[in-house]
Structure formats: structure tokens, C-alpha cells
């Protein structure tokens, strides 16, 4: 994390996260708070990851973990957000989970708890966030190009129907 000033929003974000886990807020409330952060505020997400780790209760060793197929399906259904620089961070949001990562550390948060991620997994999930964003931009650019071509074609047709002024 850079030495840049981190606004004191981390306790409020942690409180919102805990409210979601307690059923007093929705996941979308939490996501809205996180996505309201500016692109240069990745340090806030990094500080939130650390705050979540500091507040984690020990997990029983028999805790139920999703199968590899279920985990993959959850990841593939996620929405993503990236805070690029100077403090990179990523967010993945699924139907019932939230993943925060900065490429070195991360956490998976569910209604029933949270768990830290190994650094190798945190790095992979940061790449997944970036890939989802790049893919979305590519799709948006392709759709924009198609809309521009349609507009040009429709303008050409309508312009050809205009009678010249003599």
C-alpha cells in the first residue's frame, strides 16, 4: 500500500460488510459503497482486506467448502471492478459472495463468514478481475462499433433521400 492518505472509510466499509453478513444490509449495498470509491482509491480496498483479516474468527477445520466445479461456476458468474494504480486492487461479486484482492493478499467473504486467500490465489483472482474488465471493454467497444456502423448506414440512407436545394 502506498503512503497516500487512506480516508477513514475503512471502518464504515467493514461495518457495512458485517451488516450484510448479519442480514441487516444487502450485498448490493456493500457493492455500491465499494464501487463508489474512485479508481485511485485502491489503498482503501487494500486496507479493507487487512481489516477483514484482522476481524476474522478462527474457522473450524470441518467447515464446508464448495467443490471445484461450484467454485469455478461462482467465479465465472462474477461481476468485477479494478482499481488500477497507484494501489492496485480488485473486486469480484457473485450472487452470494464478495472477493477482495490486491494481488498479494485477498479474502473471500460470504454471509456466513470470510476466509483469507493464499497469495498465489489472490494473484490469480486479481488477474481474473483484470481479464473480466478487459473482456467487458472489448465487448463494449465491439457493440459501440456496431452501433456506429448502424448509425452511419442509417444516416447515409436518410441523407440520400434528402432533396438537394437548388
Secondary structure, DSSP 8 states (H G I E B T S, - for coil): --SS---TTHHHHHHHHHHHHTTSS-HHHHHHHHHTS-TT-HHHHHHHHHHHHHH-----TT-----HHHHHHHHHT-EEEEE-SSS-EEEEE-SSEEEEE-SS-EEEEETTEEEEE-HHHHHHHHHHHHHHHHHHHHHHHHHHHHHHHHHHHHHHHHHHTS----
